[in-house]
């Protein structure tokens, strides 16, 4: 097989390879300038009708802005310096040069996308509208500065350019935030980066930005996805000097972006994702290091041709002295293969930050010699003295005894220093190992564990190692079946699930014990082996391939039988369900029947050209085939060999399959449609929705659903009764293997991007299975549905546990979840939400209890210490008490005002209630007795907390005060008054300290026995949450507008560090029981689990909206989260904490996953 063919593995079972791109119709591309470039309006095509999006913008009186002049002008628009007369602030107004022209969609897209992005590195949109004449505009913050392109052009030396590197990091972090919102820029370049007078860095011109999570929109939409041709052709009219002739200008139309900075897939007009922006950021870094853009000068067409043809001139040839780490970063960011790049801008930003802070860079592979050199540079004096001492040992024979003893002492001292140097080198090597493991974990979880397994015996940073190991486990650890020396083309389980068969380009056929992973080499073909199938009784394995033979292997004995008849390579093979026959098809169109057990062959007939796929009917009486070239669907009588044509496809068909009852036949086609044929009548039904070729189809075991996999990157799950489909996003690169589990619960697919995807049919929840180092070629579920086998061109088959989901969907509200608590036994989660419900969820999924009664949203829900009762506080002003069964025990109309704060006392004897009228009350949940403690003078109560001994209640409110109430006497006093409302408070676990957080950006920390207090300035817009570590030594706070957690020393008030990593504000946090870890909830839709000592964290993704609350289970082995998306999720966090126990877990896990080294017995 050629290298090109090897990079495009055989399609999935029954599917033909994708057609040549030469059959695609290439588009014509128009070239236009961006804001920074210049354009010739005379070259523009006639203006179409204005889009409806502009009409929906509000009409704004132009006189509300005082225009002060033109600030900048480009090919499609201009920016005016103006003053908003309503607010008295300077603004920048952007308008189109040619309103209602072809650029209006892009202009509106820029306004709508930029308005969604709230980040310091992205210019905020103040207003978008249209003037009274209908022309659109938008107002944004006025940034005074120059483009990074201008700054680079002014530099004269490499050192001056290198000083601009922090601006590239700032741009990368801004794009990382955009990627977290599933938005890509698609036109990053130095000209679209502004550097302000005070060092601020902002990304501009989001006109080509795309929302990845949206379905492809009509072309009239401002966020419409571009078509995806393979080879763009440019019109002569477009290639004018005033438009697209400059390679630094944006090319609009089918190929979007600026040629000098666009990746090859974008230049070729193919779909792009976050990795296209990563490439462009790498190209900007290339420009910075070299002083010139990649691919040199020339017209846009010339540069585009060079981008498609190959890589730019290597950096090291153009600029001497570039640090190796930066070379590695640029190389990875600008990799030709998107799969080889950083997956997102966040990973690229992390490496840039590490370089700038002198840490080891993940993209650079350090040798042991590198580490020694780094150590020598830091310890030159010590090593020089050691060398002198070693030389002195050679002359000791001529010295006196005293001199010898003296030199001995010196030598021993230097030996100790050398040993210390060796330990230092070992520690540095361990640091490198951590970097390698961290870099591998996202794409290759198993490899990350392999790195951790090489840590030295003196390694101590086990908190960091545990975070990486837990991240690898959550991403999916596989059992590795190694043995093939070339790509694995197909994998299949035996019917009883005992054996797994694989076939490969290395010509071998191998059987693997599905439990132990032990391997049996059955034998080999004379050339590449392409397909395999087990007989229904599991006694035989049939294999076919390039050597034109069908081989039957006895699974028990291993004996093989060669069946010949085909004159062309055999692609398809399938057993009849009655175990009596095998059917094969070849590349010349022939279809054969082979009778068992003797293996007598008979040629049934022939298609005109390649047979793309075949399948046997459930009753074993018919065979269906579909022709790649003649496009016909044929039904064969397997006894007589007669065939009938059921229909013809308008484009190349790929796969054909019978429904479980044999009544329907499904095919996938290059026209993007799924066709259903009635086997008895040939009646046709067409399912439409895909936007690109459909290569794989599979019926659910019960026949009610059909899954289809398309090159548009989606899997559609069709309800055959209604014709409607659910859409799952998956691998965006062919080939497209697809499989249903035997129980119908799971659907899996894979592709050339090295990922396999697994979806839960019931919930729609999906996860990526990582680890393959080359394209995924085939996959198969074990008969019990517990494991998924994934074969790859890298020669390894990986077995993944299907149920090992990184998160468990515990419950679902119909609106945002507002409150979440664990029971003390860890068996129950209590949540409440905007849907007016409170729910008790059993974490094992055994049952759910719904509590209905509130008339509006329920922001507060708490469990009694014994877990028997729940209390809820609603915006309707009532507090309600519930038993375990969900039966309402009491309902008290406490106030006409919403309930703002609610807590059980440590003993469970009292419930403290704070309401919007400022009242603080106590309620006895047993008797229903109510007791009023007092009232905040102005405004409502916002937070409450009991002291650990239950003697005091602290409250904070809108009157800016922190109050402490004595439950015995009923007296209250003001401990502190802030400059703004008090929104959060907490007692330390020993009751010695009380802390409150205010919207005035401060914390108030008071030692209760002494009455002494301290104010801590925390920054941000206002405090959101506060809390003490379990040992009471550290204080933590999160603030509105702050993406980090801040730690403080309780005794001194000194800052103890910042936990950074979230891309938006941290809404809530919780400590683990032992105090080594924390969990955080953020508006960036993620949960993070932190090792507090090292600051390392791992990201838990699954929520689709802001995460509002998190909690550790009492045993610390799981984390719960609640989100505005309405879901309550449970995440495992059960790796050992003790270093020795974690080492043992690593050793045992690595031993279990690396199978295939031993031979299996029949």
FENHUFEN-V968971 format. One line per field, one symbol per residue. ss: DSSP state (~ for helix, > for strand, _ for the rest). A space follows every 10 residues. Layout:
ss=???
This chain:
ss=__~~~~~___ __________ ~~~____>>_ __________ ~~~_______ _~~~~~__>_ _~~~>>>>>> >>>___>>>> >>>>____>> >>>>>>____ ___~~~~~~~ ~~~~~~____ _>__>>>>>> _____>>>>> >___>>>~~~ ~~~~___~~~ ~~__~~~~~~ ~~~~~~~~~~ __>>_____~ ~~>>>>____ >>>______> >_________ __________ __>>______ _________> >_____>>~~ ~__~~~~___ ___~~~~~~~ ~~~~~~~~~~ _________~ ~~~~~~~~~_ ____~~~~__ ___~~~~~~~ ~~~____~~~ ____~~~~~~ ~~~~~~____ _______~~~ ~~~~~~~~_~ ~~~~~~~~~~ ~~~~~~~~__ ~~~~~~~~~~ ~~~~~~~~~~ ~~~~~~~~~~ ~~~~~~~~~~ ____~~~~~~ ~~________ _~~~~~~~~~ ~~~~~~_>>> >______>>> >>>_____>> >>>>___>>> >>>_____>> >>>>____>> >>>>_____> >>>>>___>> >>>>_____> >>>>_____> >>>>>_____ >>>>>>___> >>>>>____> >>>>>>____ >>>>>>____ _>>>>>>___ _>>>>>>___ __>>>>>>__ __>>>>>>__ ___>>>>>>_ ___>>>>>__ ___>>>>___ ___>>>>>>_ ____>>>>>> ___>>>>>>_ ____>>>>>_ _______>>> _____>>>>> _____>>>>> _____>>>>_ _____>>>>> >_____>>>> >>____>>>> >______>>> >>____>>>> >>_____>>> >>>____>>> >>_____>>> >________> >>>______> >>>____>>> >>_____>>> >>>_____>> >>>>______ >>>>>___>> >>>______> >>>>>_____ >>>>>>____ _>>>>>>___ >>>>>>____ _>>>>>>___ _>>>>>>___ __>>>>>>__ _>>>>>>___ __>>>>>___ _>>>>>>>__ ___>>>>>>> ____>>>>>_ ____>>>>>_ _____>>>>> >_____>>>> >>___>>>>> >____>>>>> >_____>>>> >>_____>>> >>>___>>>> >>______~~ ~~~~~~~~~~ ~~~>>___>_ __
